[in-house]
């Protein structure tokens, strides 16, 4: 059973629900810390979250909460040399490194230790140094990620007024001469004395002070300036990723979110990497400092939109998977019918047209009334099945209605034959009004003549 590890919380930085930290073993048996957060409900996949230099798990509580709300399990961790993981030197404040191989071995140990508890698909999220190491692992053959979103990844290091070549040579020289453990700037600096006004990480004061509060609550989270050994590692890692053939082997989609006013890493190297990656994409955040996920909401939301766009393809929501298959097409069908009001009245006219031929067929067979004289009980149901107006009493009214609605008859009946019976219909109307009983009883032969004409009129009335 895994040994539990602590998670630091403050009133301004509460830990997201559903999380637990634990220790795991990295390269050489190093004790490293990781934390697994599980969202409620159905899970879309897992986010492997890797912070930048100096950044502990606790700094990303807000971002972890954003991922949990989207239905992802989140696996966050402390790189060796920072957070609560083992430090490389006796002085915990020195940001030291011994090449990038140990980092990659630790990363593989992390993925293996939590693979059974982190549902796939996996999406990698890395910031600065964490983005560099994530991309480095993918370039070395890690293929378990369905995609990656990198925040201001360290693909090139800014060296200020010192030329990059000179700084690279100095880092190699100090490491070769056994001075890799020394601070680059010659002085440690105070990790507890950063002022917001002088920072080059974020424009958001509240988020800046929240991180300061975490370090004040747990001083072991603090990390100071880098050593020559760390700088040498950074140059070697970025040089490896600068080779085009390395990036072209990464087939998963990778989105690089670049901070416009970044003063720590090289944006030109990010643009070059986005071009070389087979499925690379570059998203710029105007006006942002280095720590995009700790920036103001408008800047930070640019990253979240890029994240949503990639995960929408790499790890779609479980609830959305069946929708395109079943619910969406039925919903679209009524909308399409409602959008076309013309077909609705067109559908109804064919029904009377279908009913119109039935009386015409009955009128075409004058023998039906003769059969009705012999068997009136059998014929009456037949007349009731088609037009109900064929009864004896309605016959007298039918011609009257047909005569009263002469203009309606030509409109409903497209045939010109319906216009001819109209003058003759007046005579049967008068005769039917005087003696309807005689017409029904004595003159059976006259009934077929007058009956088909009103029946031809009845479709018009209907």
JOMOCOR-V820830 format. One record per residue. N is the residue number from 1. SS is DSSP state (hx for helix, st for strand, lp for the rest). PHI is phi in degrees with one decimal (* if undefined). Layout:
N:SS:PHI, N:SS:PHI
This chain:
1:lp:*, 2:lp:-68.9, 3:lp:-85.7, 4:st:-71.9, 5:st:-122.5, 6:lp:-80.9, 7:lp:-125.8, 8:lp:-84.8, 9:lp:-133.6, 10:st:-138.0, 11:lp:-57.3, 12:lp:-86.1, 13:st:-135.9, 14:lp:-76.5, 15:lp:-72.1, 16:lp:-62.1, 17:lp:-68.3, 18:lp:77.9, 19:st:-119.6, 20:st:-151.9, 21:st:-97.2, 22:st:-154.3, 23:st:-92.4, 24:st:-141.5, 25:st:-101.6, 26:lp:-99.8, 27:hx:-61.6, 28:hx:69.4, 29:hx:77.6, 30:lp:-63.5, 31:st:-84.0, 32:st:-123.3, 33:st:-111.6, 34:st:-140.9, 35:st:-139.6, 36:st:-114.9, 37:st:-116.8, 38:lp:-117.6, 39:lp:-81.2, 40:lp:-76.3, 41:lp:80.6, 42:lp:-72.6, 43:lp:-107.1, 44:lp:-86.7, 45:st:162.5, 46:st:-133.0, 47:st:-108.0, 48:st:-98.5, 49:st:-100.4, 50:st:-123.3, 51:lp:-77.5, 52:lp:-90.6, 53:lp:-62.5, 54:lp:78.2, 55:lp:-94.1, 56:lp:-87.5, 57:hx:-57.2, 58:hx:-60.2, 59:hx:-65.5, 60:hx:-106.2, 61:hx:-55.1, 62:hx:-62.7, 63:hx:-66.2, 64:hx:-60.2, 65:hx:-61.1, 66:hx:-61.8, 67:hx:-70.4, 68:hx:-63.2, 69:hx:-62.3, 70:lp:-88.2, 71:lp:90.1, 72:st:-107.0, 73:st:-73.7, 74:st:-120.7, 75:st:-112.4, 76:st:-110.6, 77:st:-153.9, 78:lp:-99.0, 79:lp:-62.7, 80:lp:-59.5, 81:lp:91.5, 82:lp:-157.0, 83:lp:62.6, 84:lp:-101.9, 85:lp:-73.1, 86:lp:-59.9, 87:lp:-94.6, 88:lp:-76.7, 89:lp:-124.2, 90:lp:-63.7, 91:lp:-82.4, 92:lp:-65.0, 93:lp:-82.1, 94:lp:-82.6, 95:st:-84.6, 96:lp:-114.5, 97:lp:-152.3, 98:lp:-121.5, 99:lp:78.8, 100:lp:-100.4, 101:hx:-63.7, 102:hx:-63.1, 103:hx:-61.9, 104:hx:-66.8, 105:hx:-65.8, 106:hx:-62.6, 107:hx:-64.6, 108:hx:-65.5, 109:hx:-64.2, 110:hx:-62.4, 111:hx:-63.4, 112:hx:-69.7, 113:hx:-68.3, 114:hx:-112.8, 115:lp:-60.8, 116:lp:-72.5, 117:lp:-105.9, 118:lp:-111.3, 119:lp:-62.2, 120:lp:-88.6, 121:lp:-76.2, 122:st:-101.0, 123:st:-126.1, 124:st:-89.4, 125:st:-128.1, 126:st:-137.9, 127:st:-116.8, 128:lp:52.4, 129:hx:-61.4, 130:hx:-64.4, 131:hx:-69.0, 132:hx:-62.6, 133:hx:-69.2, 134:hx:-63.2, 135:hx:-66.5, 136:hx:-65.1, 137:hx:-64.3, 138:hx:-67.4, 139:hx:-69.5, 140:lp:-90.1, 141:lp:111.0, 142:lp:-70.7, 143:lp:-119.5, 144:lp:-85.2, 145:st:-90.0, 146:st:-83.4, 147:st:176.7, 148:st:-147.7, 149:st:-123.7, 150:st:-113.7, 151:st:-96.3, 152:lp:42.2, 153:lp:-64.8, 154:lp:-80.6, 155:lp:-101.9, 156:lp:-163.3, 157:st:-105.8, 158:lp:-82.7, 159:lp:-114.8, 160:lp:68.3, 161:lp:-77.7, 162:lp:-84.8, 163:lp:-58.9, 164:hx:-59.9, 165:hx:-64.2, 166:hx:-66.8, 167:hx:-66.5, 168:hx:-65.7, 169:hx:-64.2, 170:hx:-64.8, 171:hx:-65.1, 172:hx:-64.8, 173:hx:-65.9, 174:hx:-65.3, 175:hx:-66.2, 176:hx:-66.4, 177:lp:-88.7, 178:lp:81.5, 179:lp:-110.9, 180:lp:-64.6, 181:lp:-81.6, 182:lp:-84.2, 183:st:-65.1, 184:lp:-65.5, 185:lp:-86.6, 186:lp:80.7, 187:lp:-143.2, 188:lp:-71.0, 189:lp:75.3, 190:lp:-112.1, 191:lp:-68.2, 192:lp:-101.1, 193:lp:-122.5, 194:lp:-85.5, 195:lp:-102.8, 196:hx:-61.6, 197:hx:-63.7, 198:hx:-100.1, 199:lp:-81.1, 200:lp:-120.7, 201:lp:-106.4, 202:lp:-153.8, 203:lp:-93.1, 204:lp:-95.8, 205:hx:-67.3, 206:hx:-62.4, 207:hx:-70.5, 208:hx:-63.4, 209:hx:-70.9, 210:hx:-62.7, 211:hx:-65.6, 212:hx:-63.1, 213:hx:-66.8, 214:hx:-65.0, 215:hx:-67.8, 216:hx:-67.1, 217:hx:-72.3, 218:lp:-139.0, 219:hx:-59.0, 220:hx:-68.4, 221:hx:-78.3, 222:lp:-72.3, 223:lp:-145.2, 224:lp:-95.1, 225:lp:-71.5, 226:st:-79.8, 227:st:-98.5, 228:hx:-63.4, 229:hx:-65.2, 230:hx:-66.6, 231:hx:-64.2, 232:hx:-63.7, 233:hx:-59.8, 234:hx:-62.5, 235:hx:-65.7, 236:hx:-69.3, 237:hx:-66.3, 238:hx:-69.3, 239:hx:-65.1, 240:hx:-63.4, 241:hx:-77.4, 242:lp:-77.1, 243:lp:-80.4, 244:hx:-56.8, 245:hx:-65.4, 246:hx:-70.6, 247:hx:-75.6, 248:lp:-69.2, 249:lp:-82.2, 250:lp:-90.3, 251:lp:-94.2, 252:lp:-72.4, 253:st:-66.3, 254:st:-130.0, 255:st:-109.0, 256:st:-105.3, 257:st:-100.4, 258:st:-106.6, 259:st:-86.1, 260:lp:-62.1, 261:lp:-102.9, 262:lp:-69.6, 263:lp:-111.1, 264:lp:-115.2, 265:st:-121.5, 266:lp:-91.0, 267:hx:-71.0, 268:hx:-63.3, 269:hx:-67.2, 270:hx:-66.8, 271:hx:-63.8, 272:hx:-64.4, 273:hx:-65.7, 274:hx:-63.0, 275:hx:-73.3, 276:hx:-80.4, 277:lp:-66.4, 278:lp:-56.7, 279:lp:-124.0, 280:st:-85.7, 281:st:-146.2, 282:st:-113.3, 283:st:-121.9, 284:st:-97.0, 285:st:-111.9, 286:lp:-61.4, 287:lp:76.1, 288:lp:-81.7, 289:lp:-83.1, 290:lp:-60.9, 291:lp:-88.1, 292:hx:-63.0, 293:hx:-74.4, 294:hx:-109.7, 295:lp:-81.1, 296:lp:-65.8, 297:hx:-56.7, 298:hx:-58.4, 299:hx:-72.8, 300:hx:-64.1, 301:hx:-67.0, 302:hx:-63.3, 303:hx:-63.5, 304:hx:-64.0, 305:hx:-66.9, 306:hx:-64.9, 307:hx:-63.6, 308:hx:-64.0, 309:hx:-64.5, 310:hx:-71.9, 311:hx:-68.5, 312:hx:-62.0, 313:hx:-96.0, 314:hx:-81.0, 315:lp:-144.3, 316:lp:-63.2, 317:lp:-64.3, 318:hx:-61.4, 319:hx:-70.1, 320:hx:-84.2, 321:hx:-62.9, 322:hx:-76.6, 323:hx:-59.5, 324:lp:-64.7, 325:lp:-83.6, 326:lp:-113.6, 327:hx:-65.6, 328:hx:-66.6, 329:hx:-61.3, 330:hx:-62.3, 331:hx:-67.8, 332:hx:-74.3, 333:hx:-63.8, 334:hx:-62.6, 335:hx:-64.0, 336:hx:-64.7, 337:hx:-70.5, 338:hx:-70.1, 339:hx:-72.2, 340:lp:-115.3, 341:hx:-68.5, 342:hx:-63.7, 343:hx:-62.9, 344:hx:-60.9, 345:hx:-69.5, 346:hx:-70.3, 347:hx:-70.1, 348:hx:-71.6, 349:hx:-56.9, 350:hx:-61.5, 351:hx:-65.3, 352:hx:-60.3, 353:hx:-64.5, 354:hx:-69.4, 355:hx:-74.8, 356:hx:-63.7, 357:hx:-62.4, 358:hx:-62.1, 359:hx:-64.0, 360:hx:-63.5, 361:hx:-65.2, 362:hx:-66.6, 363:hx:-73.7, 364:hx:-71.2, 365:lp:-113.5, 366:lp:-70.8, 367:hx:-70.6, 368:hx:-60.8, 369:hx:-65.3, 370:hx:-62.8, 371:hx:-65.1, 372:hx:-70.6, 373:hx:-68.1, 374:hx:-77.3, 375:lp:-128.9, 376:hx:-64.0, 377:hx:-66.8, 378:hx:-77.9, 379:hx:-81.4, 380:hx:-60.4, 381:hx:-60.8, 382:hx:-64.7, 383:hx:-68.4, 384:hx:-73.3, 385:hx:-70.5, 386:lp:-96.2, 387:lp:-92.8, 388:hx:-70.8, 389:hx:-82.8, 390:hx:-84.2, 391:lp:-66.6, 392:hx:-68.3, 393:hx:-64.0, 394:hx:-64.8, 395:hx:-61.1, 396:hx:-69.4, 397:hx:-81.5, 398:hx:-60.9, 399:hx:-63.5, 400:hx:-63.8, 401:hx:-66.0, 402:hx:-64.8, 403:hx:-71.5, 404:hx:-72.2, 405:lp:-112.4, 406:hx:-65.6, 407:hx:-63.9, 408:hx:-71.6, 409:hx:-63.9, 410:hx:-63.4, 411:hx:-69.8, 412:hx:-74.3, 413:lp:-94.4, 414:lp:-71.3, 415:lp:-78.3, 416:lp:-75.4, 417:hx:-64.8, 418:hx:-69.9, 419:hx:-81.5, 420:hx:-66.1, 421:hx:-69.4, 422:hx:-61.6, 423:hx:-68.8, 424:hx:-73.0, 425:hx:-69.4, 426:hx:-68.2, 427:hx:-66.0, 428:hx:-60.1, 429:hx:-65.1, 430:hx:-69.3, 431:hx:-65.6, 432:hx:-69.0, 433:hx:-72.6, 434:hx:-78.1, 435:lp:-137.7, 436:hx:-71.9, 437:hx:-71.2, 438:hx:-65.6, 439:hx:-63.2, 440:hx:-81.9, 441:hx:-94.5, 442:lp:-87.5, 443:lp:-95.8, 444:hx:-76.2, 445:hx:-72.4, 446:hx:-72.9, 447:hx:-61.8, 448:hx:-63.0, 449:hx:-69.8, 450:hx:-77.7, 451:hx:-66.8, 452:hx:-63.7, 453:hx:-67.7, 454:hx:-62.8, 455:hx:-64.8, 456:hx:-67.4, 457:hx:-76.8, 458:hx:-59.8, 459:hx:-57.8, 460:hx:-66.4, 461:hx:-66.7, 462:lp:-63.8
